[in-house]
Amino acid sequence: MDARIDRRRFLVGAGAVALALPGRTSGARAAGDRHAAPPIRGAVIKRGSPGFPEAAHVYNERFDGVLPALVARPLDAADVRTAVRWGIANGVPLRARSGGHSYAGYSTREGGMVVDLRNLRGVRVDGRARTATVGAGSQLIDVYTALAGHGLTVPAGSCPSVGIAGHALGGGMGLAAREWGLTTDNVLELHIVTADGRLRAVSAASDPDLYWALRGGGGGNFGVVTSFKLRVHQVPQSVAAFFVSWPWAGAADALAAWQGWAPHATSRLTSVFHLTAGAGTTAVNVSGQYIGPSSDLPGLLAPLTAVAGASVSAADHGYLEAQLIFAGCASISRAACHTVGTRPGGTLARESFRAKSDYLSAPLPTVARDALVNAVEARAALPGSGAVLFDSYSGAIKRVPPHATAFVHRDALCCVQYLSYSGGAAWLSSTARTMRPYVSGGAYVNYTDPELVHWQHAYYGANYRRLLRIRREVDPYHYFSFPQAI
């Protein structure tokens, strides 16, 4: 018997018919059939059912017109396995969704099935082992809150409703990364449902190749991750949150000072440089977190405050309080600190935006800094708003060799993100094109850019060849596919 057919039959049980490969006509009929649905215990919301638009929509409003045939909400890993097996058996394309923040809308698919992991959000702490087991549907604010009750944390981002799965699988940059690494550097084990219908426990000991690939290989590749075991870190009683701003006339000088300072500062300090524009106004500032007392900051921030017009605001906060400040949730409840529709009581608005990213391997010269400042000034004259953000790297990020995990951008000084809200697509492309002579050619997979031509190199560099080999072994028929899938 053909081994491939035998394997595909196994996925739906003994005596089942051979499975249809994704994209076959039979799959289209299954996805469109009003009565077809995976036999899971969790809810299945079909197109046309009450509440479907809210269930189908992702964070970015630009993708509101991309509607799956159904949204499945599994209750546990067994449900996820059932949904994957059903999707493969019926040729129904599948996309997994943790928080729905994919910049390119890859957490939904027209006419397919979305496996919405929102019910897989438990956080279980082992204080003695300094680990936490986190459900793949947990949002970052929920992880921070649960760990804070034990005096612990995991380094991760500041957007509160981002899902842990996509964030960790693509890297996971945040304001503690220079001290404790990226989120993916703290992943010890994962559970994942792969295209053969198995629920696998993946670690350095049990499956070293797949473990390597899942730490930086990006969400949506290889299967549906259901949980993570993470290394967690003891937090001090307080950390310092700080903000430095300058008059716009000093923007280029401020950027020069920041890029010469931020990658070389103590690893306990992580910062983000902001150039922002909207409604005819511009602003330049730095936000950051120091794992230590604010009394240390005058000396640490001296290279920034030496730039004319610098204004500093800094204070000590409990660790969770600081994360709420950076999340923009300091004045609202924890329940409200979720995107509308993703959790009961969530009040944070969805947004419409586009983005691109670059990496710097050397500081920007004067001509590049001036061009960037001019570009942000030009954005202020257009409808909507825009920003250019620089995330400081080095520290613990650089201590991991580029080939030790799938995340390859270990030697970068910083990551540059270009954002445009409510329009400005031409501005976004023009600004990135202007910067091209001064950047490394890399891009951050979590800032997914569907317009990238050579995305394989930009996201993964020399690691792509190994990633492709592993994907072909784990998912030989490429069921887990999307426009920039490995």
Salt bridges, closest charged atoms under 4 A:
ASP2 OD2 - ARG4 NH2 3.38
ASP64 OD1 - HIS57 ND1 3.87
ASP64 OD1 - ARG350 NH2 2.33
ASP76 OD2 - ARG41 NH2 2.26
GLU110 OE2 - ARG47 NH2 2.97
ASP116 OD2 - ARG73 NE 3.49
ASP116 OD2 - ARG118 NE 2.98
ASP142 OD1 - HIS338 NE2 2.77
ASP142 OD2 - ARG343 NE 3.72
ASP185 OD1 - ARG410 NH2 2.68
ASP196 OD2 - ARG198 NH1 3.61
ASP196 OD2 - ARG200 NH2 3.20
ASP207 OD2 - ARG200 NH1 3.53
ASP209 OD1 - ARG466 NH2 2.85
ASP209 OD2 - ARG469 NH1 3.30
GLU321 OE2 - HIS317 ND1 3.21
ASP449 OD2 - LYS356 NZ 3.04
GLU451 OE1 - LYS356 NZ 2.79
GLU473 OE2 - ARG469 NH1 3.12
